[in-house]
Amino acid sequence: MVVLWIIHCVVFSFLFYKLCDFDHIKLVTIRNHYAPSTKIAQSLFSELISFRVNNQSGKCLELPKYKYFTKIIEDLIRNTRLYGTPIQATLIEIKTALSKDIVFEKKISSSIGGGLYQMVLVATIGFLFLYITKLQLNLIFPITDLVNIVIFQLVGIILFVSLSYKLKVYHFAKLEHYIQTLYIIRSLNQANIPISKVYNKVCIDSLSENKKLKPFKDRVLSILESIKNYGELGSENFEITINELWQSSEFQFDLFLSHLAALKLIVLVVFFLGSFLYMLMYLSSHLSL
């Protein structure tokens, strides 16, 4: 019996190692297909596709609320009604930006979901190991310890989800603020809003000035200065800036994935491998090896 239990320890340890390094992207892709986390964004994108038809028929467009995109689109529609500013060309840009954001969000959701899959599977393997050991060696594992292990692993899952969200905010919130600001500036400029109101609307002082984003703030100020002096934002400068912001988002995404992988490994080792080792220590103390 003891030899059989040792074999099972080796097998389950190997399974644990493989699960920590297993890629669950296919499983998460299936989940996203049936319950996508970007459902609201996709609904908003669909509304934008049918916007012209709705506009011609006189229907009131009810937009799903998604991030800053809905506010920008509502501002565009309001400016079009008040000042007759063109909207279709800008809507095409917004749809392009929205489609990029949907891709980012799906990848982020897949990465976080993959980590959760791994944690649940590792926990399942651990308790399956415990159950088989109980049957083979006729041992009783205290119910209080089982409850403590479950709570400990749940704490790990909650910590992983909450820290993943904080990592996401840390990597993307400031960049998204810049992207939002640029699109608001373009919308207001097309509506011929006075430059003083543009400054008040976009809140330049709220833009981050960290080392990586400082050049973008200088670029935004340059765009505003162009509006002030020439009455236009300078299309080439604007396009270069917005494209570079999206490229920076892609770079941040790669960095986010590496940080998320490190977080996942730490949680797996501390909360799940720790629980697994505790099980082994308890069982070893009750065996005559």
Phi, psi and omega in degrees: 000315182297319179297318178298321179294321178297320178298318179295324177300316180295316181297313182291328176295320178295317178298319179300315180299317181293321180294326179294336184248010185276142179264117183257024185299321181296318178297317181291326177298319177298317179298317181293333179293320183268331179220069184292139178287345181257028183300317180295318180297320179292325176294319177297318179298319178296320178297322180292325178297320182267010184301316184297319180297313180298322182294318181291327182276357177081010180283150177278124183277116177260111186265135172297145182274114179219113177048222180268353185296317182298317180297319179297316181294319178297322177295320178298315181296318180295318179293325178295318180290324184277320189241356179071025181289146178294146186234333189297317181297319180290323178298325177297318178295319180296319178296321177297315179296319180295319179296322176295318180296322178298318179298315178301311184296323178294318180293319179296316178299320179295320180294314179293317178298322178298320177297319179294321176301315181298317181295317179295319180292320178297317178298319179297316178298319180297315180288331175294319176300316180297320181293317180294320178298319179299318180292321185285317186257358179057045178258154178245121178268124183306133182298326179296321178292321177299316179297318180297322179294316179299314179298317180299318180288325176295322176300320178298318179295314179298318179297318180298314181295314182293317179290329176298318178296318180295322176298319179298315179297317182299320185276330191241337188301315183292321178294318179297325178297319178295316180298315178301316182299317181296318180291326176294318179300315179298316181299315181291323179294321178295332179273004180058038176288138179304146185299329179296320178289329177297315179300317181292326184287319188270345177053068183303323182296340181278351178288138182294147179239030177291172190302320183283332186259349181305318178300327179290323177295320177299322179293319178297317178297324178294320178296317179295323178294323178295320177296318182296319185272324188240354179080005178219154187276348183081090189302318183296314179297320179297312182297319179298317183294313183293323178293320179293327177295318178292323176295321177297325177297322178294319178296318178297327179297317178297318179293321178299317180297321179293319177293322179294321178296319178295318178298317180298317180297317180298315180295318179298316182291312186287310189269330185256312174295323177300318177295319180297316179294324177298319177300315181295319180296318179295314181294321180297323180291344181253012179240149175262091184270000000 
